[in-house]
Amino acid sequence: MRVAVLNKDRCKPKDCGLPCIKFCPMVRTGVAAIYIDEETGKPVISEKLCTGCGICVKKCPFAAISIVNLPEKLKEDLVHRYGENGFELFRLPVPKIGKITGLIGPNGAGKTTALRILSGEIKPNLGRIDKPPEWDEIITYFRGSELQLYFERMANQKLRVVHKPQNITKLPKVAKGVVGELLKKVDERGIIDELSEKLGLGMVWDRKLSVLSGGELQKVAIAAVMARDADVYLFDEPSSYLDVKERIKVAKTIRSLIKKNKTVIVVEHDLAMLDYLSDFVCVFYGEPGVYGVVSHPHGVREGINIYLDGFLPDENIRFRDEPVRFKLHPAPIEKLGTEAVLLEFNKMVKSYNGFKLIIEGGKIHYGEIIGILGPNGIGKTTFVKMLAGIIKPDEGTPPQRELKISYKPQYITPDYDGTVGMLLRQIAKDKFGTSLYKSQIIQ
């Protein structure tokens, strides 16, 4: 089967002259393999008429087109598609009662889509865009699998699912008020005090959501989900914004759900967290933004090793050219002399409301990668900002050496009015069009 996907955000038909249509061999012979949609004004690629030559992919100046050939047998496993020439998801993770199923895979492979389907936010269309199926057809499609009973209960409104979304930074816009009051409102299980103690929410109990950090918002969102009385609990990246200590707290708290015979599904990129949390693992693979395939459930160690190896032995499919290998390259500091020092800083002190950060003096050498480790709120970001010259210490002197420093902040606030390409071109300037920039940054 052939999958043709058009990235509608990238596609700009008014700026390109439509080379995808002009150079298409099928269009030149009079076959409408690519045509313009009258409503959107953007091209539509007919997967039945497309030959898969790839000329339109190469000619598109905005890299908006993807054409992928997939095994015919996958056609039977199509669960959902986002409109014509949109992303396709094949198969779904299998929820297991009293177990935690971990989902791992690259961004854009369909993990969040799978959770939205299992939560009932999206009704699977089985690839039928013009005439979506009814619940009876969906249940028949999954006949003979554990998902049949799952969707039967969902269709009959006998299955209660709660879902912790991936993006928790929008929570202050959706829910306004004090943390403690908001959590008590959703406490259907009468365990919010216990959750507060386990997750360490006492410090933020009387604060408003709008003033919380990313890590604090994450823990509040997890507590709100776990306080609900449901059959199925879905967590999308519960370890984001959390340090190691907090991740362990969250993992232990989530695992307590299976003692109540609940069904839990977790999307997680942290392999250590996934290993600790999960009883089974489903690996997502495919081409990000184009299609995603869900593997069959595997044991935790086997599933993680499959993901690292890039090979599914039970399906005989290699989804990554090379396995992921972890290599250790310790920096030979003892061999570096004073001439290799890039930056030297003296003792610095910075104080905020009730918080005092004391930085002892130190050196940073050329060619080093330095990791800064510590719990949230200990001053890591403040230290980096002082090194970058963004904030000044209250005591001591900042680094005196003139350096050009590039700083990536902890929280991303996209306030740029333009495309990604325009922003990168503005920052990189003359380097933007070089082969080195294209290979190391863009690709």
matplotlib code that plots the C-alpha trace (Angstrom):
import matplotlib.pyplot as plt

x = [0.0, 1.1, 0.8, 0.9, 1.0, 0.9, 2.0, -0.6, 1.4, 4.4, 2.5, 2.3, 0.8, 0.8, 4.6, 5.8, 4.1, 2.8, 5.8, 4.3, 1.5, 3.7, 6.3, 4.0, 4.3, 0.8, -0.6, 1.3, -0.4, -3.8, -4.4, -5.4, -3.0, -2.6, -5.2, -6.1, -8.8, -11.3, -11.9, -8.3, -6.5, -3.9, -2.9, -4.5, -2.5, -4.5, -2.9, -4.7, -3.3, 0.1, 2.9, 5.3, 8.0, 8.8, 9.3, 6.8, 8.7, 11.9, 10.4, 8.5, 10.5, 9.0, 9.5, 5.7, 5.2, 6.0, 5.3, 5.9, 5.4, 4.2, 3.5, 0.0, -0.8, -0.6, -3.7, -5.8, -4.4, -5.3, -7.0, -7.2, -6.3, -6.3, -8.1, -7.1, -3.3, -3.0, -1.1, -2.0, -1.9, -1.8, -2.9, -3.4, -1.7, -3.6, -4.9, -4.5, -6.4, -4.2, -1.1, 0.8, 1.6, 4.4, 4.5, 7.8, 8.8, 9.9, 7.8, 5.2, 4.8, 1.2, 1.6, -0.6, -3.1, -3.3, -4.0, -6.7, -8.4, -8.3, -9.6, -12.6, -11.5, -11.1, -13.3, -11.2, -12.3, -10.4, -9.1, -12.6, -12.6, -15.8, -18.0, -16.6, -17.7, -20.2, -19.4, -20.8, -18.4, -15.5, -16.2, -16.5, -13.2, -11.5, -13.4, -11.4, -8.9, -8.9, -9.8, -13.2, -14.4, -12.7, -14.6, -17.9, -17.7, -16.7, -19.6, -22.1, -20.6, -19.6, -15.9, -14.5, -11.2, -9.1, -6.2, -3.2, -2.3, 1.2, 1.1, 0.5, 1.7, -1.9, -3.5, -3.4, -5.5, -8.0, -8.3, -7.9, -7.6, -5.6, -4.0, -5.6, -9.1, -8.9, -7.6, -10.3, -13.0, -11.8, -11.1, -13.6, -11.5, -10.9, -7.1, -6.0, -4.2, -2.3, -1.4, -0.3, 2.1, 3.4, 4.0, 5.2, 2.5, 2.4, 4.7, 2.3, -1.0, -2.0, -0.5, -2.3, -1.8, -0.6, 2.6, 3.7, 6.8, 6.6, 7.5, 4.9, 2.2, 3.1, 2.7, -0.6, -1.9, -0.9, -2.6, -5.8, -5.9, -5.2, -7.8, -10.5, -12.4, -11.9, -11.3, -8.5, -5.7, -3.7, -0.5, 1.2, 4.9, 4.4, 8.2, 8.5, 9.9, 10.7, 14.1, 15.3, 14.0, 10.6, 10.4, 10.8, 8.0, 5.7, 6.6, 5.9, 2.6, 1.4, 2.3, 0.0, -2.9, -2.5, -3.1, -6.7, -6.8, -6.8, -5.7, -2.8, -1.1, 2.0, 3.8, 7.4, 10.7, 12.9, 14.0, 14.7, 11.3, 9.7, 11.6, 10.5, 6.9, 5.8, 4.7, 4.5, 6.0, 4.6, 7.1, 5.9, 7.8, 7.3, 8.0, 7.2, 4.2, 3.5, 2.6, 3.0, 2.8, 2.3, 4.1, 2.6, 3.1, 6.5, 8.0, 9.7, 13.3, 12.6, 10.6, 13.3, 16.0, 13.8, 13.5, 17.3, 18.2, 15.7, 14.5, 11.3, 12.1, 8.5, 7.6, 11.0, 11.0, 13.9, 12.6, 16.0, 19.2, 21.5, 21.0, 21.4, 24.7, 25.7, 29.4, 31.4, 34.0, 35.5, 37.1, 40.9, 40.9, 44.3, 46.0, 44.6, 46.8, 45.8, 45.9, 42.8, 40.6, 37.7, 36.0, 37.0, 34.5, 34.9, 32.6, 29.1, 26.0, 22.5, 19.5, 15.7, 12.7, 13.9, 16.4, 20.1, 22.4, 26.2, 28.4, 32.0, 34.6, 35.6, 36.8, 35.3, 37.7, 37.5, 35.8, 34.0, 30.4, 29.4, 26.2, 24.6, 22.7, 20.3, 16.7, 14.2, 14.5, 18.1, 19.5, 20.7, 18.9, 20.1, 23.7, 23.5, 21.9, 24.8, 27.3, 25.4, 25.3, 21.5, 21.4, 24.1, 25.2, 24.5, 27.9, 31.1, 31.8, 30.5, 32.9, 35.0, 36.1, 34.3, 32.4, 29.6, 27.1, 24.1, 21.4, 18.5, 16.0, 14.1, 10.6, 9.8, 7.5, 7.0, 6.4, 8.0, 5.5, 6.8, 7.8, 10.6, 12.6, 12.3, 13.5, 16.5, 17.5, 17.3, 19.6, 22.0, 22.3, 25.0, 25.5, 21.9, 22.4, 25.7, 25.9, 27.2, 24.2, 21.8, 23.4, 24.0, 21.1, 18.2, 18.4]
y = [0.0, 3.6, 6.4, 10.0, 12.8, 16.5, 18.8, 21.5, 23.9, 23.7, 23.7, 27.2, 26.8, 30.5, 30.8, 27.8, 27.5, 24.0, 22.0, 18.8, 19.0, 20.3, 17.6, 14.7, 12.0, 10.9, 14.4, 14.9, 11.9, 13.3, 11.3, 13.5, 11.9, 15.3, 18.0, 21.2, 21.1, 23.9, 24.6, 24.7, 25.7, 23.0, 19.9, 16.5, 13.4, 10.3, 7.3, 5.0, 6.8, 7.8, 5.5, 6.4, 7.8, 10.5, 13.4, 15.6, 14.9, 16.1, 19.1, 20.5, 23.5, 23.4, 19.6, 19.4, 16.0, 12.5, 9.3, 6.0, 2.5, 0.0, -3.7, -4.6, -6.5, -3.3, -2.1, -4.4, -2.8, 0.9, 2.3, 6.0, 8.7, 12.5, 13.4, 12.9, 12.9, 13.0, 11.0, 7.3, 5.1, 1.3, -0.8, 0.2, -0.7, -3.4, -2.2, -4.9, -4.9, -4.7, -4.0, -1.0, -0.8, 1.5, 3.2, 4.2, 5.6, 8.8, 12.0, 12.2, 8.4, 8.4, 7.8, 10.7, 9.8, 6.3, 7.7, 10.1, 7.1, 5.0, 7.9, 8.4, 11.9, 10.6, 8.0, 5.7, 6.1, 3.0, 5.1, 5.9, 9.7, 10.3, 7.8, 7.2, 3.9, 3.6, 1.9, -1.5, -1.5, -0.5, -3.3, -5.8, -4.6, -5.4, -8.7, -11.5, -9.1, -7.5, -4.2, -5.6, -5.6, -2.3, -0.5, -2.3, -0.9, 2.5, 2.5, 1.6, 4.3, 1.6, 2.5, 5.5, 6.8, 9.7, 11.1, 13.3, 15.2, 15.8, 19.6, 20.6, 24.3, 25.2, 24.1, 27.6, 28.8, 26.0, 25.9, 28.9, 28.9, 27.6, 24.1, 22.7, 23.8, 22.6, 19.1, 18.7, 19.3, 16.3, 14.0, 11.2, 8.6, 10.5, 10.1, 13.7, 14.2, 10.9, 11.9, 15.3, 13.7, 11.2, 13.8, 16.5, 19.0, 20.6, 23.5, 24.5, 23.7, 27.3, 28.7, 29.5, 27.4, 30.4, 30.8, 27.1, 25.8, 23.1, 20.4, 21.5, 21.7, 18.2, 16.8, 18.6, 17.2, 13.7, 14.1, 15.4, 12.3, 9.8, 11.3, 10.5, 7.2, 5.5, 2.1, 3.3, 5.8, 7.3, 9.3, 11.1, 11.8, 12.0, 12.6, 15.8, 18.8, 16.5, 15.7, 12.2, 12.3, 13.6, 11.0, 8.2, 9.6, 9.8, 6.3, 4.8, 6.6, 5.6, 2.0, 2.0, 2.1, -1.6, -2.7, -1.5, -3.7, -0.6, -0.4, 2.0, 3.1, 5.4, 7.2, 7.7, 8.6, 8.0, 4.4, 4.1, 5.4, 3.1, 0.1, 0.9, 1.6, -0.9, -4.5, -4.5, -2.3, -1.4, 0.1, 2.8, 3.1, 4.6, 8.0, 10.9, 12.9, 10.4, 7.1, 5.2, 1.5, -0.1, -3.3, -6.2, -6.1, -7.3, -7.8, -4.7, -5.6, -7.2, -4.1, -1.7, -3.8, -3.9, -0.1, 0.3, -2.4, -0.9, -4.4, -6.3, -10.0, -11.3, -9.2, -9.4, -5.6, -3.2, 0.3, 2.0, 1.6, 1.3, 0.3, 2.9, 2.4, 4.2, 5.1, 6.6, 9.2, 10.7, 14.0, 13.8, 16.9, 15.9, 16.3, 19.8, 22.8, 26.4, 27.3, 25.1, 27.1, 28.6, 30.4, 31.0, 32.3, 33.4, 32.7, 34.2, 34.6, 35.3, 35.7, 35.7, 35.6, 33.2, 31.5, 31.9, 30.4, 30.2, 29.2, 28.3, 29.4, 27.1, 26.6, 25.5, 24.0, 24.0, 20.9, 20.0, 18.9, 19.7, 18.3, 20.2, 17.8, 18.6, 18.7, 21.3, 24.7, 24.2, 27.0, 25.3, 27.7, 30.7, 29.5, 29.1, 32.5, 34.1, 32.3, 33.5, 37.1, 37.2, 38.0, 39.5, 38.0, 40.0, 39.2, 38.4, 39.2, 37.5, 35.9, 38.7, 37.1, 38.3, 35.3, 34.8, 32.5, 30.8, 30.1, 27.7, 28.4, 25.8, 26.9, 27.6, 30.6, 30.9, 34.6, 34.8, 35.7, 33.7, 30.2, 28.0, 28.5, 32.3, 32.2, 30.0, 32.1, 35.2, 33.7, 31.8, 34.5, 33.6, 30.1, 29.1, 28.0, 26.1, 22.3, 22.1, 23.9, 21.8, 18.5, 19.2, 21.5, 21.2, 17.4]
z = [0.0, -0.6, 1.9, 0.6, 3.3, 2.8, 5.6, 5.3, 7.5, 5.2, 1.9, 0.3, -3.2, -3.8, -3.3, -5.3, -8.6, -7.8, -9.1, -7.6, -10.3, -13.1, -12.9, -12.0, -14.8, -14.3, -14.5, -17.7, -19.2, -18.3, -15.1, -12.1, -9.6, -8.0, -8.1, -6.2, -3.5, -4.2, -0.5, 0.8, -2.4, -1.6, -3.6, -2.9, -3.9, -5.0, -3.4, -5.8, -8.9, -7.5, -8.8, -6.0, -8.3, -5.7, -8.1, -6.3, -3.0, -4.6, -6.4, -3.5, -2.2, 1.2, 1.9, 2.5, 0.7, 1.9, -0.2, 1.6, 0.4, 3.1, 3.2, 1.9, 5.1, 7.1, 5.2, 7.4, 10.6, 9.8, 12.9, 12.2, 9.7, 10.0, 6.9, 3.3, 2.9, 6.7, 9.3, 9.6, 12.7, 12.4, 15.3, 19.0, 22.3, 24.2, 27.6, 30.3, 33.5, 36.6, 34.5, 33.3, 29.5, 28.5, 25.1, 23.6, 20.2, 18.4, 18.5, 15.8, 15.6, 17.0, 20.8, 21.8, 19.0, 20.5, 24.0, 22.6, 20.9, 24.0, 26.1, 23.8, 22.7, 19.1, 17.6, 15.3, 11.7, 10.4, 7.5, 6.3, 6.1, 4.0, 5.9, 9.4, 11.0, 13.8, 17.1, 15.9, 13.0, 15.2, 17.7, 14.8, 13.4, 16.8, 17.2, 18.8, 20.6, 24.0, 22.4, 21.4, 25.0, 25.7, 22.9, 23.7, 27.3, 25.9, 23.4, 26.1, 28.4, 31.0, 30.8, 32.6, 31.4, 32.7, 30.7, 31.8, 28.6, 27.3, 27.4, 31.0, 30.5, 29.3, 32.6, 34.2, 31.3, 31.6, 35.4, 37.6, 41.4, 44.3, 44.0, 47.1, 46.3, 42.7, 43.8, 46.4, 43.8, 41.7, 44.7, 43.9, 45.7, 48.9, 48.6, 47.8, 51.2, 50.6, 47.1, 48.3, 50.8, 48.3, 45.5, 47.8, 47.0, 50.5, 49.4, 46.6, 48.3, 48.8, 45.6, 42.4, 39.3, 37.4, 39.5, 39.5, 37.7, 35.0, 37.5, 40.0, 37.4, 36.3, 39.8, 40.2, 36.9, 38.0, 41.4, 39.7, 37.4, 40.1, 42.4, 39.9, 40.2, 36.8, 35.2, 32.9, 33.6, 30.8, 31.4, 28.5, 29.5, 33.3, 33.9, 31.9, 33.9, 36.8, 38.3, 39.2, 42.8, 41.7, 38.9, 41.4, 43.6, 40.6, 39.3, 42.8, 43.0, 39.5, 40.2, 43.3, 40.8, 39.8, 43.4, 42.8, 39.6, 37.4, 33.8, 33.2, 30.0, 30.1, 27.3, 28.4, 26.7, 29.9, 29.5, 33.3, 34.1, 31.6, 32.9, 36.5, 35.7, 33.0, 33.0, 29.2, 26.4, 23.0, 20.6, 18.1, 14.8, 11.4, 9.8, 12.1, 10.9, 8.1, 9.7, 12.9, 13.6, 17.1, 17.9, 19.7, 23.6, 24.8, 28.2, 29.6, 29.0, 25.6, 24.6, 25.6, 23.8, 20.7, 20.7, 21.2, 18.5, 16.0, 15.1, 15.7, 15.6, 15.8, 12.8, 11.1, 10.6, 11.0, 11.7, 12.3, 10.2, 13.2, 16.9, 19.6, 21.5, 24.7, 24.6, 27.5, 26.6, 29.9, 29.5, 30.2, 32.4, 34.0, 30.6, 30.0, 30.9, 31.9, 28.2, 27.7, 30.1, 28.2, 31.2, 34.8, 37.4, 41.0, 43.9, 43.3, 45.5, 44.3, 46.6, 45.9, 48.2, 51.0, 48.6, 48.5, 45.9, 46.6, 43.7, 44.4, 41.9, 39.0, 35.5, 32.2, 29.6, 25.8, 24.4, 27.7, 28.1, 31.7, 33.2, 36.1, 38.4, 41.2, 42.3, 41.0, 42.7, 43.8, 41.5, 38.4, 36.0, 38.0, 37.8, 34.1, 33.6, 35.7, 33.4, 30.3, 31.7, 31.7, 35.4, 37.7, 41.1, 44.3, 45.5, 43.6, 40.0, 36.9, 34.3, 32.9, 29.6, 26.5, 25.1, 22.7, 24.6, 23.2, 25.8, 25.6, 28.4, 30.4, 29.4, 25.8, 25.1, 21.3, 20.7, 17.3, 14.5, 11.6, 10.3, 11.7, 8.6, 8.9, 12.5, 11.8, 8.7, 10.9, 13.5, 11.3, 8.6, 6.1, 7.5, 6.9, 3.3, 3.9, 3.6, 7.1, 8.6, 6.6, 7.6, 11.3, 12.2, 9.7, 9.0]

ax = plt.figure().add_subplot(projection="3d")
ax.plot(x, y, z, "-o")
ax.set_aspect("equal")
plt.show()
